[in-house]
Amino acid sequence: MGDAHYFGDGLTYLNPSDLKGKLIAIEGTDGVGRSTHIELLQEWLEVQGYGVITTGWTRSNLMSKTIEMAKEGNILDRWSFSLLYATDFADRLEHQIIPALRSGFVVLADRYIYTAFARDFVRSGDRKWIRDVFGFALVPDLVCYLRIDVETLVLRVIETKAMNFWESGMDLRLGGDLYDSFKKYQSLLIEEFDKMTDEFKFEVIDARKSLEEIQDELRSKIQGLLTTEELPKIPIQVASETT
Amino acid sequence: MSEPAPHSTAPHPYPGKLIIVEGIDGSGKSTQLLLLHKWLESRGHKVFFTEWNSSELVKDTTKRGKKNKSLTPTTFSLLHATDFASRLYHEITPPLKAGMLVLADRYMYTAFARDVVRGVSPEWVRKLYSFAIKPDMAFYFRVPIEVAISRLLGGTRGQFKYYEAGMDMNLNQDVTESFRIFQSRILSQYDKIVDEYQLITMDATKDIAQQQDAMRRLVDEALKDYKPRRGTHGRRSLFWRRFDLPKSE
């Protein structure tokens, strides 16, 4: 990462200057296709010999169960809601992301702090506190924002999976039913993502395009990042498996 | 120091009163709060008690993280903040709104002292808790480290716990020695916090009854303008009596 630095008040006990890898965040709202693209990117990078790890929102060892439990209860206040995600993120940052970057890996993050920023803002109308909370986060080398409009998103989500309580922001009672609430909530999230584009220098990718076109765009943006500095490559040992 | 956050420095608007105690392990703060609790109830007050790191939401997670020793200074701090947020929402604010007295064993100052000693940024942890309600009274039970150690070793606990002794910080192989170093650092953080947030310092080396007397006098004085809420039951019967009508429902 060369010039790795923290977003705000960082981890005083961890100097980020020796982090050699690259941190790439894929952002975008629910159902926009982030995970599919991350899977494809991982394969593409591994074939080129890069060491790659992926890390996903709420998937920390410490917190994933707790967050599931909390969501079942449906009784979260704004602060607990955001702090649970911040704890999950911190656990992954210190146990997965930083060790991987230190060894020169490419880290693909499925969602990053901007998801928390958008969700907290939609619930509170306040941008400051949540940015303070995530001060310990590393600023990624690249943030690709998969942008979609809510009309397209609605059709895609109904086609591929059902709308769920939390993706519809039902805790906010924004609409009379799941469909209305989903549309309202997701429009607010998308609006906030759009507003963050300049502030955090997102690379915007039109997520309404075909899967191949999106993947090509993502690859060309990542390729640009990887050619500027040499990352250690891992010799491919999987030839027998791929036959 | 960072600029003070608006929420935690302004007085809260609720009719209830929030009284909190702080101090290191072995300072006797919980004993004092328990005695105060009983005294307030005996005087007819409605009292709600809440304790650090006790919310259903994160208690098990903290326990699990402590058990497999995977907590870092930051996740440790964030988990306690989550616990606090959850209790503030579910336990502290509702009774304050209802006009009750709320007693809290440890408050955000514990995080400001302990988490900073563990290594998080003092500015960061203060911003983290900027949503907290400012207590009406905050007592700090000040005790020299040796007194705390002899109380804890002499008491029912017998042995220091791993995190309580700061064993995660690799200060010393010996648990008692580690406790001494870790809690001494916490004491010096508390000294700064007392000035920063004007906590009421209590001499926790005095005997239990003396401390309790001092505490009651201060609480009594602070509650002078406090109007305890009467139960609705009494009020309703008074209302009906005025019209001289039978209570039919």
Chai-1 contact restraints between the chains, C-beta under 6 A:
chainA,res_idxA,chainB,res_idxB,connection_type,confidence,min_distance_angstrom,max_distance_angstrom,comment,restraint_id
A,D9,B,S121,contact,1.0,0.0,6.0,A-B,restraint_1
A,D9,B,E123,contact,1.0,0.0,6.0,A-B,restraint_2
A,D9,B,W124,contact,1.0,0.0,6.0,A-B,restraint_3
A,T12,B,G119,contact,1.0,0.0,6.0,A-B,restraint_4
A,T12,B,S121,contact,1.0,0.0,6.0,A-B,restraint_5
A,Y13,B,G119,contact,1.0,0.0,6.0,A-B,restraint_6
A,L62,B,G65,contact,1.0,0.0,6.0,A-B,restraint_7
A,T66,B,T61,contact,1.0,0.0,6.0,A-B,restraint_8
A,A70,B,L57,contact,1.0,0.0,6.0,A-B,restraint_9
A,D77,B,Y89,contact,1.0,0.0,6.0,A-B,restraint_10
A,W79,B,A85,contact,1.0,0.0,6.0,A-B,restraint_11
A,W79,B,F131,contact,1.0,0.0,6.0,A-B,restraint_12
A,S80,B,T82,contact,1.0,0.0,6.0,A-B,restraint_13
A,S80,B,A85,contact,1.0,0.0,6.0,A-B,restraint_14
A,S80,B,S86,contact,1.0,0.0,6.0,A-B,restraint_15
A,L83,B,A81,contact,1.0,0.0,6.0,A-B,restraint_16
A,L83,B,T82,contact,1.0,0.0,6.0,A-B,restraint_17
A,L83,B,A85,contact,1.0,0.0,6.0,A-B,restraint_18
A,L84,B,T82,contact,1.0,0.0,6.0,A-B,restraint_19
A,A86,B,L78,contact,1.0,0.0,6.0,A-B,restraint_20
A,T87,B,T75,contact,1.0,0.0,6.0,A-B,restraint_21
A,T87,B,L78,contact,1.0,0.0,6.0,A-B,restraint_22
A,T87,B,L79,contact,1.0,0.0,6.0,A-B,restraint_23
A,A90,B,T74,contact,1.0,0.0,6.0,A-B,restraint_24
A,A90,B,T75,contact,1.0,0.0,6.0,A-B,restraint_25
A,A90,B,L78,contact,1.0,0.0,6.0,A-B,restraint_26
A,D91,B,T75,contact,1.0,0.0,6.0,A-B,restraint_27
A,E94,B,T72,contact,1.0,0.0,6.0,A-B,restraint_28
A,D132,B,K127,contact,1.0,0.0,6.0,A-B,restraint_29
A,V133,B,L128,contact,1.0,0.0,6.0,A-B,restraint_30
A,G135,B,W124,contact,1.0,0.0,6.0,A-B,restraint_31
A,F136,B,T74,contact,1.0,0.0,6.0,A-B,restraint_32
